[in-house]
Amino acid sequence: MKLKEILSDVNVIIIGNDDVNVTGISYDSRTISKDCAFFALPGHNTDGRKYINEAIKKGASVVITDLKYDLISAVQVVVENIFIFMAVFCAKFYNYPDRELNIIGITGTNGKTTIAYMIESIFAGAGIDCGVIGTINYRYKENVISALNTTPQSPDIYKIMRDMIDNGVKYLVMEVSSHALSLHRVYGIDFDTVVFTNLTQDHLDFHKTMNNYFKAKSMLFIGSRTDVKRNKKYAIINADDKYGKKLSKVTVNSEVKLYAIEDKEVEFKAENVEMTSNGGKFDLLFGDKRAKVNIKHIGLHNIYNALAASAVSICNGISFNKIAEGLSASKQVPGRLEKIDTKNFGFDVILDYAHTNDALKNVLCALKKMHPKRIITVFGCGGDRDRTKRPVMGKIAVEMSDFVFVTSDNPRTEDPNNIALDIEVGIKKTYRNNYKVIIDRENAIREAIMMANKGDVILLAGKGHETYQVIGTQRVHFSDIEIANKYIILKEEEKKSKLKEMEQKEFIF
């Protein structure tokens, strides 16, 4: 595609001949090939503008920047807002794939991933192929792409959307983070259905205030839409969340559908809710329709997730019966209240991604309903992120657990000992002493497993599906599941060794 075709209806500064070919788009100089357009993005950890010469050497025909540089062998395009322009550029380069897809966007602090999995299950049961862009991975048909971010940069989104269409996919479910909205990664995408789950404290290192955080989430609902598809738009909102109530009053360009458990004056609601150690049961109500639903997901928060998925499905023409069947068939989401085999020891080890105040509280509430003898929690907080949630999470952990191991999560460039001290500030206000600080996460998990007895539950919180720790600026392989299995096996071996020793003593005497 010629650069001049892409730029035909935009107002930018072009330095050089715009009659050059553009065969691809990249914001990473390492992936540049001949005749690619390179976006030199400013950033916190690294600055793409430092790699302009490298991109040109690798064959970039065009360099897009937000500042003017002296370039010799490539055309330069200078723009005011490079992130918005990148989305506009990609939309045209890939021929507006969002207009050929029915796109469902999910935002909120918690629940996005589980809702995406539930929608995917419902749609599959109804015979509909559904692509997903989310925290665990990006997937469609037989393609699975590792996820670096919940919502990738716009070139990745548009490329994936075009590939989905080429593979016959007509529906896309996308988790939309507040960072993606603030940084314009989904700018201009024509969403058909948007979902708001809840808003609790998170990402204040980036947004600074809850009001700013709410405004970022609201962009998915009140932002401009091209509406080229001319189909009906839906905004599905949790009416039991105070920010959901606020959002429902400002949403435009969409028909608002509310879901709730407590608020009975909504269109989608749950009654006769029963929670068990294996999942949940409830009656799904919509108008005069009622269906009994069973889900394999533990915790009241997952009833809310099921309601959101149900509302999306109804708005997209799925029958009531298919919704109940799809929810019942929905599999456990990786790293979300995921059980690890404990070799018949009689205690449970449960993995969860909970890394916010509200998520940790919800998970611990769900575990309490299992009536364990003890809850042993292993958790930490991420470095270079919102410090204010650390003491709050510490307080929640010791108040709702019988014992807590405070450990390292993704310390990034912070000293993990300092992160633990921030967590202890909240713990000490409770005057409880039911905790121990073990910075090394493997050792913390080992001690938790070794102290567990029959009837206990161990919660490994914060990492979930992640198979790495971010230490400094490096990703180091680390899997809570692998470490837990390692010490469960060790505990089993020690148990067998003790039994053998006892048998030998009995034989001697």
C-alpha positions in Angstrom: 0.0 0.0 0.0 1.3 3.5 -0.9 2.0 5.9 2.0 0.1 8.6 0.2 -3.0 6.4 0.1 -2.9 5.9 3.9 -2.3 9.6 4.4 -4.8 10.8 1.9 -7.3 12.2 4.4 -5.1 13.1 7.4 -3.3 16.3 8.2 0.4 15.6 9.0 3.8 16.9 8.1 5.5 14.7 5.5 9.2 15.1 4.9 10.2 13.2 1.8 8.4 11.4 -1.1 5.1 9.9 0.1 5.0 7.7 -3.0 6.7 4.8 -1.1 5.3 1.4 -0.3 4.3 0.4 3.2 4.3 -3.4 3.6 3.9 -3.6 7.3 3.8 -1.7 10.6 5.9 -2.0 13.7 6.8 0.0 16.8 9.7 -2.4 17.7 12.8 -1.9 15.6 13.8 -5.6 16.1 10.8 -6.7 14.0 11.3 -4.3 11.1 11.5 -5.7 7.6 11.8 -4.1 4.2 9.3 -1.2 3.5 7.8 -1.3 7.0 6.5 1.9 8.7 8.2 2.4 12.0 6.5 4.2 14.8 9.1 5.7 17.1 7.0 5.7 20.3 8.0 7.6 23.4 8.0 5.5 26.6 8.8 5.3 30.3 11.2 2.3 30.2 12.5 2.7 26.7 12.2 5.3 24.0 11.5 4.2 20.4 13.0 7.4 19.1 16.4 6.0 20.1 16.0 3.2 17.5 15.2 5.2 14.4 18.5 4.6 12.7 18.4 0.9 13.5 14.9 0.7 12.0 16.1 2.5 8.8 19.0 0.1 8.5 16.7 -2.8 8.7 14.6 -1.5 5.8 12.0 0.9 7.2 10.6 3.0 4.4 8.7 5.4 6.7 9.4 6.7 10.2 6.5 8.3 12.2 7.5 10.5 15.1 6.1 13.2 17.3 9.3 15.3 16.8 11.2 16.3 13.6 14.5 14.5 13.1 17.1 14.8 10.4 16.6 11.5 8.4 18.3 10.7 5.1 17.1 7.4 3.7 13.5 7.2 4.9 10.4 9.3 4.6 9.4 11.0 7.9 5.9 11.7 9.0 5.6 14.1 12.0 2.3 14.0 14.0 1.0 15.6 17.1 -0.4 12.6 19.0 1.6 9.5 17.8 -0.6 7.0 19.6 -3.9 8.3 18.1 -2.3 8.6 14.7 -0.9 5.0 15.0 -4.4 3.7 15.5 -5.8 5.7 12.6 -2.9 4.6 10.4 -3.4 0.9 11.3 -7.1 1.1 10.7 -6.6 2.3 7.1 -3.6 0.0 6.4 -5.6 -3.1 7.4 -8.8 -1.8 5.7 -10.9 -1.2 8.9 -11.3 -4.8 10.1 -13.4 -3.6 13.1 -16.2 -2.9 10.6 -16.3 -6.5 9.6 -16.4 -7.9 13.1 -18.9 -7.8 15.9 -16.7 -6.6 18.7 -17.4 -7.0 22.4 -15.3 -4.9 24.7 -15.0 -5.6 28.5 -13.5 -3.2 31.0 -13.4 -2.8 34.8 -10.9 -3.6 37.5 -11.9 -7.3 38.0 -13.7 -10.0 36.1 -12.7 -9.2 32.5 -10.9 -12.4 31.8 -13.5 -14.7 33.3 -16.3 -12.9 31.5 -14.4 -13.3 28.2 -14.0 -17.1 28.8 -17.7 -17.4 29.7 -18.8 -15.5 26.5 -16.5 -17.7 24.5 -18.1 -20.9 26.0 -21.6 -19.6 25.4 -20.9 -18.6 21.8 -19.1 -22.0 21.1 -22.2 -23.8 22.4 -24.3 -21.8 20.0 -22.0 -22.7 17.0 -20.3 -19.3 16.8 -16.5 -18.9 16.4 -15.3 -16.3 18.7 -11.8 -14.7 18.9 -10.4 -13.3 22.2 -7.9 -10.7 23.0 -7.2 -10.7 26.7 -4.9 -11.1 29.7 -4.2 -14.9 29.3 -3.5 -14.8 25.5 -4.9 -13.8 22.2 -6.7 -16.7 20.5 -8.9 -17.5 17.5 -9.5 -20.8 15.7 -6.3 -22.8 16.2 -4.1 -19.7 16.8 -2.8 -18.8 20.2 -0.5 -15.8 20.7 1.2 -15.1 24.1 -0.1 -11.9 25.7 2.4 -9.2 26.8 -0.4 -6.8 27.7 -4.1 -7.3 28.5 -4.8 -5.0 25.5 -1.9 -4.9 23.0 -0.8 -1.9 20.9 -3.0 -0.8 18.0 -0.8 -2.4 15.3 -1.2 -5.8 17.0 -4.9 -5.4 17.5 -5.6 -4.5 13.9 -3.3 -7.2 12.5 -5.1 -9.8 14.8 -8.5 -8.5 13.7 -7.6 -8.9 10.0 -6.2 -12.4 10.6 -9.4 -13.3 12.5 -11.5 -12.2 9.5 -9.3 -14.1 7.1 -9.9 -17.2 9.3 -13.6 -16.8 9.2 -14.1 -15.4 12.7 -17.0 -12.9 12.9 -17.0 -12.1 16.7 -14.2 -10.7 18.8 -14.2 -10.4 22.6 -11.6 -8.0 23.8 -10.5 -7.2 27.4 -9.9 -3.4 27.4 -7.6 -2.1 30.1 -7.6 1.5 31.4 -4.0 1.9 30.1 -5.2 0.9 26.6 -8.0 3.5 26.8 -5.7 6.2 28.2 -3.0 5.5 25.6 -5.4 5.3 22.7 -4.7 1.6 21.8 -8.3 1.1 20.9 -8.9 4.5 19.4 -11.5 4.5 16.7 -12.5 0.9 17.0 -16.2 0.4 16.4 -17.3 -1.6 19.4 -20.8 -3.2 19.2 -21.2 -4.2 22.8 -19.3 -2.8 25.8 -19.3 -4.2 29.4 -18.4 -2.5 32.7 -17.7 -4.9 35.6 -16.7 -2.8 38.6 -14.1 -0.3 39.7 -11.9 -0.7 42.7 -8.5 0.6 43.7 -5.8 -0.3 41.1 -3.3 1.5 38.8 -3.3 4.7 40.8 0.4 4.9 40.1 -0.7 5.7 36.5 -4.1 7.4 37.0 -3.3 9.1 40.3 -6.9 9.4 41.4 -10.0 7.1 41.3 -11.8 9.8 39.4 -9.1 9.7 36.7 -9.3 5.9 36.7 -13.1 6.1 36.2 -12.7 8.6 33.4 -10.3 6.3 31.6 -12.8 3.4 31.9 -15.6 5.6 30.8 -13.9 6.3 27.5 -15.0 2.9 26.2 -18.7 4.0 26.7 -18.7 7.7 25.9 -16.0 7.9 23.3 -16.8 8.7 19.7 -17.8 5.8 17.4 -17.8 5.8 13.7 -21.1 3.8 13.7 -20.3 2.8 10.1 -21.9 -0.6 10.8 -25.2 1.1 11.7 -26.2 -1.7 14.0 -27.6 -1.4 17.5 -25.0 -0.7 20.2 -25.3 -2.1 23.8 -23.7 -0.9 27.1 -23.9 -3.6 29.8 -23.2 -2.3 33.2 -23.0 -3.7 36.8 -25.7 -1.8 38.7 -24.5 -3.0 42.1 -21.2 -1.1 41.6 -21.3 2.5 42.6 -19.2 3.5 39.6 -21.5 1.4 37.4 -24.5 3.4 38.6 -22.6 6.6 37.8 -21.6 5.3 34.3 -25.1 4.3 33.5 -26.2 7.9 33.7 -23.6 9.3 31.3 -23.4 6.5 28.7 -24.3 7.7 25.2 -24.8 6.1 21.8 -25.8 2.8 23.3 -28.8 1.0 24.7 -28.0 0.5 28.4 -28.6 -3.0 29.9 -28.1 -3.4 33.7 -27.2 -6.5 35.6 -27.1 -7.0 39.4 -27.7 -9.3 42.3 -28.7 -6.8 45.0 -30.5 -4.3 42.8 -33.8 -5.9 41.7 -34.8 -3.1 39.3 -32.5 -4.4 36.5 -33.0 -6.4 33.4 -30.5 -9.2 34.2 -30.5 -10.5 37.7 -29.7 -13.6 39.8 -31.9 -15.2 42.4 -31.6 -18.3 44.6 -27.8 -18.0 44.6 -26.0 -21.0 46.1 -22.2 -21.1 46.5 -20.3 -24.4 47.0 -16.7 -25.4 47.0 -17.2 -26.6 43.4 -18.9 -23.6 41.9 -22.2 -21.8 42.1 -25.9 -22.2 41.2 -28.4 -19.5 40.5 -31.6 -18.6 38.7 -30.9 -16.3 35.7 -33.7 -13.9 35.2 -34.3 -11.7 32.1 -37.8 -10.2 31.7 -40.3 -13.0 32.1 -37.6 -15.7 31.3 -35.9 -17.8 34.0 -33.2 -20.4 33.7 -31.3 -22.5 36.2 -27.5 -22.0 35.8 -24.6 -24.0 37.2 -21.1 -22.7 37.0 -17.8 -24.3 37.9 -16.4 -21.0 39.1 -16.2 -20.4 42.9 -17.3 -17.2 44.5 -20.1 -14.6 44.4 -18.0 -12.4 42.1 -18.3 -15.1 39.5 -22.1 -14.9 39.6 -21.7 -11.3 38.6 -19.3 -12.4 35.8 -21.9 -15.0 34.6 -24.6 -12.3 34.6 -22.5 -10.0 32.4 -21.7 -12.8 30.0 -25.4 -13.7 29.9 -26.4 -10.1 29.1 -23.8 -9.9 26.3 -25.1 -13.2 24.8 -28.8 -12.1 24.9 -27.9 -8.8 23.2 -26.1 -10.8 20.5 -29.1 -13.0 19.8 -28.1 -16.2 21.7 -31.1 -18.1 23.1 -31.7 -18.4 26.8 -31.2 -22.2 26.8 -27.9 -21.9 25.0 -26.7 -19.4 27.6 -27.4 -21.7 30.5 -25.7 -24.6 28.7 -22.7 -22.4 27.8 -22.2 -21.2 31.3 -22.4 -24.7 32.7 -19.8 -25.8 30.1 -17.5 -22.9 30.8 -14.1 -24.2 32.0 -12.0 -23.0 34.9 -10.0 -20.0 33.8 -6.2 -20.5 34.2 -5.0 -18.8 37.3 -8.5 -17.9 38.6 -9.3 -19.9 41.7 -7.5 -22.8 40.0 -7.0 -25.9 42.2 -3.7 -27.7 42.3 -3.6 -31.5 42.9 -2.4 -32.1 46.5 -1.8 -35.9 46.3 -4.6 -36.8 48.7 -3.2 -34.8 51.5 -6.6 -33.5 52.3 -5.8 -29.8 52.0 -6.3 -27.6 49.0 -3.9 -25.3 47.1 -5.6 -22.6 45.1 -4.0 -20.3 42.6 -5.5 -16.9 41.9 -4.5 -13.7 40.0 -6.0 -11.5 42.8 -3.7 -8.5 42.9 -6.1 -5.7 44.0 -7.8 -5.1 47.3 -11.2 -6.0 46.0 -10.0 -9.1 44.2 -8.2 -10.5 47.2 -11.2 -9.8 49.4 -13.5 -11.6 47.0 -11.3 -14.6 46.7 -10.9 -14.9 50.5 -14.7 -14.6 50.9 -15.2 -17.4 48.4 -12.7 -19.6 50.3 -14.4 -18.9 53.6 -17.6 -20.3 52.2 -15.7 -23.6 51.7 -15.4 -23.8 55.5 -11.8 -24.8 55.7 -10.0 -25.4 59.0 -7.5 -22.7 58.2 -6.8 -20.3 55.3 -3.1 -19.9 54.6 -2.4 -17.0 52.2 0.8 -16.3 50.3 0.8 -12.9 48.6 2.9 -9.9 47.7 2.4 -6.6 45.8 3.9 -5.5 42.5 6.8 -3.0 42.4 6.6 0.3 40.5 2.9 0.3 41.0 0.3 1.9 43.3 1.9 1.9 46.8 -1.4 2.9 48.5 -3.0 -0.5 48.0 -0.2 -2.4 49.7 -1.2 -1.7 53.4 -4.9 -2.2 52.5 -4.1 -5.6 51.0 -2.0 -6.5 54.0 -4.9 -5.7 56.4 -7.4 -7.7 54.3 -5.0 -10.7 54.1 -4.4 -11.0 57.9 -8.0 -10.3 58.9 -9.5 -12.8 56.5 -6.8 -15.5 56.7 -5.5 -17.7 59.6 -1.9 -17.2 58.6 -0.3 -15.1 55.9 3.1 -15.3 54.2 4.1 -11.9 52.9 6.4 -12.4 49.9 7.5 -11.0 46.6 5.3 -10.7 43.5 6.8 -8.8 40.5 9.2 -6.4 42.3 10.3 -4.8 39.1 12.9 -2.1 39.9 11.8 -1.7 43.6 13.5 -3.4 46.5 11.0 -6.3 47.5 11.9 -5.7 51.2 10.5 -2.1 50.9 7.3 -3.4 49.3 6.9 -5.9 52.2 7.4 -3.0 54.6 4.5 -1.1 52.9 2.3 -4.2 53.3 3.2 -4.5 57.0 2.0 -0.9 57.6 -1.5 -2.2 57.1 -1.0 -5.4 59.0 0.4 -3.7 62.1 -2.7 -1.5 62.3 -4.7 -4.7 63.0 -2.5 -5.7 66.0 -2.4 -9.2 64.6 0.7 -11.4 64.5 -0.6 -14.1 62.2 2.0 -13.5 59.5 5.6 -14.0 58.4 7.6 -12.2 55.8 9.5 -14.5 53.5 10.7 -12.4 50.5 11.8 -15.4 48.4 8.5 -16.5 46.9 9.6 -20.1 46.4 10.5 -20.4 50.1 7.2 -18.8 51.1 5.2 -21.3 49.0 7.3 -24.2 50.5 6.6 -23.1 54.1 2.9 -22.8 53.4 2.7 -26.3 51.9 4.8 -27.8 54.7 2.6 -26.2 57.4 -0.7 -27.2 55.8 -2.8 -30.0 57.4 -6.0 -31.8 56.4 -8.9 -29.4 55.9 -6.7 -26.3 55.2 -6.7 -24.1 52.1 -3.6 -22.4 50.8 -4.2 -19.4 48.6 -1.3 -18.4 46.3 -2.4 -14.9 45.3 -1.2 -12.4 42.8 0.5 -14.3 40.0 -2.3 -16.5 38.7 -1.6 -17.7 35.1 1.8 -15.8 35.0 4.8 -18.0 34.5 7.4 -15.4 35.3 8.5 -12.8 37.9 9.6 -9.4 36.7 12.9 -8.6 38.6 14.5 -5.4 37.7 13.7 -5.1 34.0 14.0 -8.8 33.3 11.3 -11.6 33.1 12.6 -14.6 35.1 10.7 -17.9 34.8 8.6 -18.6 37.8 5.4 -20.6 38.1 3.4 -20.8 41.3 2.0 -24.1 40.0 5.4 -25.6 39.3 6.7 -24.5 42.7 3.6 -25.8 44.6 3.9 -29.2 42.8 7.6 -29.4 43.7 6.9 -29.1 47.4 3.7 -31.2 47.4 5.9 -34.0 45.9 8.6 -33.3 48.5 6.0 -33.4 51.3 4.7 -36.7 49.9 8.3 -38.1 49.9 8.9 -37.0 53.4 5.6 -38.6 54.5 6.6 -41.9 52.9 10.1 -41.7 54.5 8.6 -41.1 58.0 6.2 -44.0 57.5 9.0 -46.2 56.4 11.1 -45.1 59.4 8.2 -45.9 61.8 7.7 -49.3 60.2 11.4 -50.1 60.7 11.3 -49.0 64.4 8.2 -51.2 65.0 10.1 -54.1 63.3 13.1 -53.6 65.6 11.0 -53.6 68.8 
